[in-house]
């Protein structure tokens, strides 16, 4: 089940990291001030945040599989 959620999580965030929100921010006249840390000036996801999101996805899948393995052994 968590593998499913990790897949959905990645399927949503990879387009955001690639700039799917760029047209939205272009129509708004730029990235709002509070979101510049996340999306910079152009609307592309900060690479550090994208790397953290991918690492979190991988860690959540691995930790859940280890948890399920431990539960199966009991």
Phi and psi restraints in degrees (range 20) as a CNS / XPLOR table:
assign (resid 1 and name C) (resid 2 and name N)
       (resid 2 and name CA) (resid 2 and name C) 1.0 -70.6 20.0 2
assign (resid 2 and name N) (resid 2 and name CA)
       (resid 2 and name C) (resid 3 and name N) 1.0 -27.2 20.0 2
assign (resid 2 and name C) (resid 3 and name N)
       (resid 3 and name CA) (resid 3 and name C) 1.0 -64.3 20.0 2
assign (resid 3 and name N) (resid 3 and name CA)
       (resid 3 and name C) (resid 4 and name N) 1.0 -37.3 20.0 2
assign (resid 3 and name C) (resid 4 and name N)
       (resid 4 and name CA) (resid 4 and name C) 1.0 -61.3 20.0 2
assign (resid 4 and name N) (resid 4 and name CA)
       (resid 4 and name C) (resid 5 and name N) 1.0 -47.5 20.0 2
assign (resid 4 and name C) (resid 5 and name N)
       (resid 5 and name CA) (resid 5 and name C) 1.0 -66.0 20.0 2
assign (resid 5 and name N) (resid 5 and name CA)
       (resid 5 and name C) (resid 6 and name N) 1.0 -36.3 20.0 2
assign (resid 5 and name C) (resid 6 and name N)
       (resid 6 and name CA) (resid 6 and name C) 1.0 -65.2 20.0 2
assign (resid 6 and name N) (resid 6 and name CA)
       (resid 6 and name C) (resid 7 and name N) 1.0 -37.8 20.0 2
assign (resid 6 and name C) (resid 7 and name N)
       (resid 7 and name CA) (resid 7 and name C) 1.0 -63.9 20.0 2
assign (resid 7 and name N) (resid 7 and name CA)
       (resid 7 and name C) (resid 8 and name N) 1.0 -45.8 20.0 2
assign (resid 7 and name C) (resid 8 and name N)
       (resid 8 and name CA) (resid 8 and name C) 1.0 -62.3 20.0 2
assign (resid 8 and name N) (resid 8 and name CA)
       (resid 8 and name C) (resid 9 and name N) 1.0 -43.6 20.0 2
assign (resid 8 and name C) (resid 9 and name N)
       (resid 9 and name CA) (resid 9 and name C) 1.0 -57.6 20.0 2
assign (resid 9 and name N) (resid 9 and name CA)
       (resid 9 and name C) (resid 10 and name N) 1.0 -46.3 20.0 2
assign (resid 9 and name C) (resid 10 and name N)
       (resid 10 and name CA) (resid 10 and name C) 1.0 -70.5 20.0 2
assign (resid 10 and name N) (resid 10 and name CA)
       (resid 10 and name C) (resid 11 and name N) 1.0 -37.4 20.0 2
assign (resid 10 and name C) (resid 11 and name N)
       (resid 11 and name CA) (resid 11 and name C) 1.0 -64.9 20.0 2
assign (resid 11 and name N) (resid 11 and name CA)
       (resid 11 and name C) (resid 12 and name N) 1.0 -28.9 20.0 2
assign (resid 11 and name C) (resid 12 and name N)
       (resid 12 and name CA) (resid 12 and name C) 1.0 -83.7 20.0 2
assign (resid 12 and name N) (resid 12 and name CA)
       (resid 12 and name C) (resid 13 and name N) 1.0 -39.3 20.0 2
assign (resid 12 and name C) (resid 13 and name N)
       (resid 13 and name CA) (resid 13 and name C) 1.0 -85.2 20.0 2
assign (resid 13 and name N) (resid 13 and name CA)
       (resid 13 and name C) (resid 14 and name N) 1.0 -24.8 20.0 2
assign (resid 13 and name C) (resid 14 and name N)
       (resid 14 and name CA) (resid 14 and name C) 1.0 -64.0 20.0 2
assign (resid 14 and name N) (resid 14 and name CA)
       (resid 14 and name C) (resid 15 and name N) 1.0 -44.8 20.0 2
assign (resid 14 and name C) (resid 15 and name N)
       (resid 15 and name CA) (resid 15 and name C) 1.0 -63.5 20.0 2
assign (resid 15 and name N) (resid 15 and name CA)
       (resid 15 and name C) (resid 16 and name N) 1.0 -34.8 20.0 2
assign (resid 15 and name C) (resid 16 and name N)
       (resid 16 and name CA) (resid 16 and name C) 1.0 -63.7 20.0 2
assign (resid 16 and name N) (resid 16 and name CA)
       (resid 16 and name C) (resid 17 and name N) 1.0 -43.0 20.0 2
assign (resid 16 and name C) (resid 17 and name N)
       (resid 17 and name CA) (resid 17 and name C) 1.0 -64.9 20.0 2
assign (resid 17 and name N) (resid 17 and name CA)
       (resid 17 and name C) (resid 18 and name N) 1.0 -30.9 20.0 2
assign (resid 17 and name C) (resid 18 and name N)
       (resid 18 and name CA) (resid 18 and name C) 1.0 -80.7 20.0 2
assign (resid 18 and name N) (resid 18 and name CA)
       (resid 18 and name C) (resid 19 and name N) 1.0 -8.0 20.0 2
assign (resid 18 and name C) (resid 19 and name N)
       (resid 19 and name CA) (resid 19 and name C) 1.0 107.4 20.0 2
assign (resid 19 and name N) (resid 19 and name CA)
       (resid 19 and name C) (resid 20 and name N) 1.0 23.7 20.0 2
assign (resid 19 and name C) (resid 20 and name N)
       (resid 20 and name CA) (resid 20 and name C) 1.0 -63.1 20.0 2
assign (resid 20 and name N) (resid 20 and name CA)
       (resid 20 and name C) (resid 21 and name N) 1.0 -24.5 20.0 2
assign (resid 20 and name C) (resid 21 and name N)
       (resid 21 and name CA) (resid 21 and name C) 1.0 -88.3 20.0 2
assign (resid 21 and name N) (resid 21 and name CA)
       (resid 21 and name C) (resid 22 and name N) 1.0 -2.5 20.0 2
assign (resid 21 and name C) (resid 22 and name N)
       (resid 22 and name CA) (resid 22 and name C) 1.0 -56.1 20.0 2
assign (resid 22 and name N) (resid 22 and name CA)
       (resid 22 and name C) (resid 23 and name N) 1.0 -47.1 20.0 2
assign (resid 22 and name C) (resid 23 and name N)
       (resid 23 and name CA) (resid 23 and name C) 1.0 -63.4 20.0 2
assign (resid 23 and name N) (resid 23 and name CA)
       (resid 23 and name C) (resid 24 and name N) 1.0 -32.8 20.0 2
assign (resid 23 and name C) (resid 24 and name N)
       (resid 24 and name CA) (resid 24 and name C) 1.0 -65.3 20.0 2
assign (resid 24 and name N) (resid 24 and name CA)
       (resid 24 and name C) (resid 25 and name N) 1.0 -48.0 20.0 2
assign (resid 24 and name C) (resid 25 and name N)
       (resid 25 and name CA) (resid 25 and name C) 1.0 -68.4 20.0 2
assign (resid 25 and name N) (resid 25 and name CA)
       (resid 25 and name C) (resid 26 and name N) 1.0 -31.9 20.0 2
assign (resid 25 and name C) (resid 26 and name N)
       (resid 26 and name CA) (resid 26 and name C) 1.0 -65.9 20.0 2
assign (resid 26 and name N) (resid 26 and name CA)
       (resid 26 and name C) (resid 27 and name N) 1.0 -38.9 20.0 2
assign (resid 26 and name C) (resid 27 and name N)
       (resid 27 and name CA) (resid 27 and name C) 1.0 -69.5 20.0 2
assign (resid 27 and name N) (resid 27 and name CA)
       (resid 27 and name C) (resid 28 and name N) 1.0 -30.0 20.0 2
assign (resid 27 and name C) (resid 28 and name N)
       (resid 28 and name CA) (resid 28 and name C) 1.0 -80.3 20.0 2
assign (resid 28 and name N) (resid 28 and name CA)
       (resid 28 and name C) (resid 29 and name N) 1.0 -9.8 20.0 2
assign (resid 28 and name C) (resid 29 and name N)
       (resid 29 and name CA) (resid 29 and name C) 1.0 91.1 20.0 2
assign (resid 29 and name N) (resid 29 and name CA)
       (resid 29 and name C) (resid 30 and name N) 1.0 17.2 20.0 2
assign (resid 29 and name C) (resid 30 and name N)
       (resid 30 and name CA) (resid 30 and name C) 1.0 127.5 20.0 2
assign (resid 30 and name N) (resid 30 and name CA)
       (resid 30 and name C) (resid 31 and name N) 1.0 172.2 20.0 2
assign (resid 30 and name C) (resid 31 and name N)
       (resid 31 and name CA) (resid 31 and name C) 1.0 -76.1 20.0 2
assign (resid 31 and name N) (resid 31 and name CA)
       (resid 31 and name C) (resid 32 and name N) 1.0 131.0 20.0 2
assign (resid 31 and name C) (resid 32 and name N)
       (resid 32 and name CA) (resid 32 and name C) 1.0 -59.7 20.0 2
assign (resid 32 and name N) (resid 32 and name CA)
       (resid 32 and name C) (resid 33 and name N) 1.0 150.7 20.0 2
assign (resid 32 and name C) (resid 33 and name N)
       (resid 33 and name CA) (resid 33 and name C) 1.0 -55.2 20.0 2
assign (resid 33 and name N) (resid 33 and name CA)
       (resid 33 and name C) (resid 34 and name N) 1.0 -38.3 20.0 2
assign (resid 33 and name C) (resid 34 and name N)
       (resid 34 and name CA) (resid 34 and name C) 1.0 -72.6 20.0 2
assign (resid 34 and name N) (resid 34 and name CA)
       (resid 34 and name C) (resid 35 and name N) 1.0 -15.4 20.0 2
assign (resid 34 and name C) (resid 35 and name N)
       (resid 35 and name CA) (resid 35 and name C) 1.0 -104.8 20.0 2
assign (resid 35 and name N) (resid 35 and name CA)
       (resid 35 and name C) (resid 36 and name N) 1.0 3.0 20.0 2
assign (resid 35 and name C) (resid 36 and name N)
       (resid 36 and name CA) (resid 36 and name C) 1.0 -65.8 20.0 2
assign (resid 36 and name N) (resid 36 and name CA)
       (resid 36 and name C) (resid 37 and name N) 1.0 -27.7 20.0 2
assign (resid 36 and name C) (resid 37 and name N)
       (resid 37 and name CA) (resid 37 and name C) 1.0 -64.2 20.0 2
assign (resid 37 and name N) (resid 37 and name CA)
       (resid 37 and name C) (resid 38 and name N) 1.0 -39.4 20.0 2
assign (resid 37 and name C) (resid 38 and name N)
       (resid 38 and name CA) (resid 38 and name C) 1.0 -81.8 20.0 2
assign (resid 38 and name N) (resid 38 and name CA)
       (resid 38 and name C) (resid 39 and name N) 1.0 -37.8 20.0 2
assign (resid 38 and name C) (resid 39 and name N)
       (resid 39 and name CA) (resid 39 and name C) 1.0 -119.2 20.0 2
assign (resid 39 and name N) (resid 39 and name CA)
       (resid 39 and name C) (resid 40 and name N) 1.0 4.4 20.0 2
assign (resid 39 and name C) (resid 40 and name N)
       (resid 40 and name CA) (resid 40 and name C) 1.0 63.8 20.0 2
assign (resid 40 and name N) (resid 40 and name CA)
       (resid 40 and name C) (resid 41 and name N) 1.0 -155.3 20.0 2
assign (resid 40 and name C) (resid 41 and name N)
       (resid 41 and name CA) (resid 41 and name C) 1.0 -90.2 20.0 2
assign (resid 41 and name N) (resid 41 and name CA)
       (resid 41 and name C) (resid 42 and name N) 1.0 -22.0 20.0 2
assign (resid 41 and name C) (resid 42 and name N)
       (resid 42 and name CA) (resid 42 and name C) 1.0 -101.0 20.0 2
assign (resid 42 and name N) (resid 42 and name CA)
       (resid 42 and name C) (resid 43 and name N) 1.0 -20.3 20.0 2
assign (resid 42 and name C) (resid 43 and name N)
       (resid 43 and name CA) (resid 43 and name C) 1.0 108.8 20.0 2
assign (resid 43 and name N) (resid 43 and name CA)
       (resid 43 and name C) (resid 44 and name N) 1.0 10.2 20.0 2
assign (resid 43 and name C) (resid 44 and name N)
       (resid 44 and name CA) (resid 44 and name C) 1.0 -95.9 20.0 2
assign (resid 44 and name N) (resid 44 and name CA)
       (resid 44 and name C) (resid 45 and name N) 1.0 140.5 20.0 2
assign (resid 44 and name C) (resid 45 and name N)
       (resid 45 and name CA) (resid 45 and name C) 1.0 -62.3 20.0 2
assign (resid 45 and name N) (resid 45 and name CA)
       (resid 45 and name C) (resid 46 and name N) 1.0 138.4 20.0 2
assign (resid 45 and name C) (resid 46 and name N)
       (resid 46 and name CA) (resid 46 and name C) 1.0 -57.4 20.0 2
assign (resid 46 and name N) (resid 46 and name CA)
       (resid 46 and name C) (resid 47 and name N) 1.0 126.7 20.0 2
assign (resid 46 and name C) (resid 47 and name N)
       (resid 47 and name CA) (resid 47 and name C) 1.0 -59.5 20.0 2
assign (resid 47 and name N) (resid 47 and name CA)
       (resid 47 and name C) (resid 48 and name N) 1.0 -32.4 20.0 2
assign (resid 47 and name C) (resid 48 and name N)
       (resid 48 and name CA) (resid 48 and name C) 1.0 -66.4 20.0 2
assign (resid 48 and name N) (resid 48 and name CA)
       (resid 48 and name C) (resid 49 and name N) 1.0 -41.9 20.0 2
assign (resid 48 and name C) (resid 49 and name N)
       (resid 49 and name CA) (resid 49 and name C) 1.0 -68.2 20.0 2
assign (resid 49 and name N) (resid 49 and name CA)
       (resid 49 and name C) (resid 50 and name N) 1.0 -36.1 20.0 2
assign (resid 49 and name C) (resid 50 and name N)
       (resid 50 and name CA) (resid 50 and name C) 1.0 -64.5 20.0 2
assign (resid 50 and name N) (resid 50 and name CA)
       (resid 50 and name C) (resid 51 and name N) 1.0 -41.4 20.0 2
assign (resid 50 and name C) (resid 51 and name N)
       (resid 51 and name CA) (resid 51 and name C) 1.0 -65.1 20.0 2
assign (resid 51 and name N) (resid 51 and name CA)
       (resid 51 and name C) (resid 52 and name N) 1.0 -40.9 20.0 2
assign (resid 51 and name C) (resid 52 and name N)
       (resid 52 and name CA) (resid 52 and name C) 1.0 -64.0 20.0 2
assign (resid 52 and name N) (resid 52 and name CA)
       (resid 52 and name C) (resid 53 and name N) 1.0 -38.9 20.0 2
assign (resid 52 and name C) (resid 53 and name N)
       (resid 53 and name CA) (resid 53 and name C) 1.0 -65.6 20.0 2
assign (resid 53 and name N) (resid 53 and name CA)
       (resid 53 and name C) (resid 54 and name N) 1.0 -41.8 20.0 2
assign (resid 53 and name C) (resid 54 and name N)
       (resid 54 and name CA) (resid 54 and name C) 1.0 -67.2 20.0 2
assign (resid 54 and name N) (resid 54 and name CA)
       (resid 54 and name C) (resid 55 and name N) 1.0 -39.6 20.0 2
assign (resid 54 and name C) (resid 55 and name N)
       (resid 55 and name CA) (resid 55 and name C) 1.0 -65.2 20.0 2
assign (resid 55 and name N) (resid 55 and name CA)
       (resid 55 and name C) (resid 56 and name N) 1.0 -40.4 20.0 2
assign (resid 55 and name C) (resid 56 and name N)
       (resid 56 and name CA) (resid 56 and name C) 1.0 -62.7 20.0 2
assign (resid 56 and name N) (resid 56 and name CA)
       (resid 56 and name C) (resid 57 and name N) 1.0 -39.3 20.0 2
assign (resid 56 and name C) (resid 57 and name N)
       (resid 57 and name CA) (resid 57 and name C) 1.0 -62.0 20.0 2
assign (resid 57 and name N) (resid 57 and name CA)
       (resid 57 and name C) (resid 58 and name N) 1.0 -46.8 20.0 2
assign (resid 57 and name C) (resid 58 and name N)
       (resid 58 and name CA) (resid 58 and name C) 1.0 -65.5 20.0 2
assign (resid 58 and name N) (resid 58 and name CA)
       (resid 58 and name C) (resid 59 and name N) 1.0 -43.0 20.0 2
assign (resid 58 and name C) (resid 59 and name N)
       (resid 59 and name CA) (resid 59 and name C) 1.0 -64.6 20.0 2
assign (resid 59 and name N) (resid 59 and name CA)
       (resid 59 and name C) (resid 60 and name N) 1.0 -39.2 20.0 2
assign (resid 59 and name C) (resid 60 and name N)
       (resid 60 and name CA) (resid 60 and name C) 1.0 -66.4 20.0 2
assign (resid 60 and name N) (resid 60 and name CA)
       (resid 60 and name C) (resid 61 and name N) 1.0 -38.9 20.0 2
assign (resid 60 and name C) (resid 61 and name N)
       (resid 61 and name CA) (resid 61 and name C) 1.0 -67.4 20.0 2
assign (resid 61 and name N) (resid 61 and name CA)
       (resid 61 and name C) (resid 62 and name N) 1.0 -45.2 20.0 2
assign (resid 61 and name C) (resid 62 and name N)
       (resid 62 and name CA) (resid 62 and name C) 1.0 -66.5 20.0 2
assign (resid 62 and name N) (resid 62 and name CA)
       (resid 62 and name C) (resid 63 and name N) 1.0 -44.0 20.0 2
assign (resid 62 and name C) (resid 63 and name N)
       (resid 63 and name CA) (resid 63 and name C) 1.0 -65.4 20.0 2
assign (resid 63 and name N) (resid 63 and name CA)
       (resid 63 and name C) (resid 64 and name N) 1.0 -36.6 20.0 2
assign (resid 63 and name C) (resid 64 and name N)
       (resid 64 and name CA) (resid 64 and name C) 1.0 -68.3 20.0 2
assign (resid 64 and name N) (resid 64 and name CA)
       (resid 64 and name C) (resid 65 and name N) 1.0 -38.1 20.0 2
assign (resid 64 and name C) (resid 65 and name N)
       (resid 65 and name CA) (resid 65 and name C) 1.0 -66.7 20.0 2
assign (resid 65 and name N) (resid 65 and name CA)
       (resid 65 and name C) (resid 66 and name N) 1.0 -36.5 20.0 2
assign (resid 65 and name C) (resid 66 and name N)
       (resid 66 and name CA) (resid 66 and name C) 1.0 -67.8 20.0 2
assign (resid 66 and name N) (resid 66 and name CA)
       (resid 66 and name C) (resid 67 and name N) 1.0 -37.3 20.0 2
assign (resid 66 and name C) (resid 67 and name N)
       (resid 67 and name CA) (resid 67 and name C) 1.0 -64.7 20.0 2
assign (resid 67 and name N) (resid 67 and name CA)
       (resid 67 and name C) (resid 68 and name N) 1.0 -43.7 20.0 2
assign (resid 67 and name C) (resid 68 and name N)
       (resid 68 and name CA) (resid 68 and name C) 1.0 -66.7 20.0 2
assign (resid 68 and name N) (resid 68 and name CA)
       (resid 68 and name C) (resid 69 and name N) 1.0 -35.6 20.0 2
assign (resid 68 and name C) (resid 69 and name N)
       (resid 69 and name CA) (resid 69 and name C) 1.0 -65.2 20.0 2
assign (resid 69 and name N) (resid 69 and name CA)
       (resid 69 and name C) (resid 70 and name N) 1.0 -42.7 20.0 2
assign (resid 69 and name C) (resid 70 and name N)
       (resid 70 and name CA) (resid 70 and name C) 1.0 -65.1 20.0 2
assign (resid 70 and name N) (resid 70 and name CA)
       (resid 70 and name C) (resid 71 and name N) 1.0 -37.4 20.0 2
assign (resid 70 and name C) (resid 71 and name N)
       (resid 71 and name CA) (resid 71 and name C) 1.0 -68.6 20.0 2
assign (resid 71 and name N) (resid 71 and name CA)
       (resid 71 and name C) (resid 72 and name N) 1.0 -33.4 20.0 2
assign (resid 71 and name C) (resid 72 and name N)
       (resid 72 and name CA) (resid 72 and name C) 1.0 -70.7 20.0 2
assign (resid 72 and name N) (resid 72 and name CA)
       (resid 72 and name C) (resid 73 and name N) 1.0 -31.6 20.0 2
assign (resid 72 and name C) (resid 73 and name N)
       (resid 73 and name CA) (resid 73 and name C) 1.0 -75.6 20.0 2
assign (resid 73 and name N) (resid 73 and name CA)
       (resid 73 and name C) (resid 74 and name N) 1.0 -17.8 20.0 2
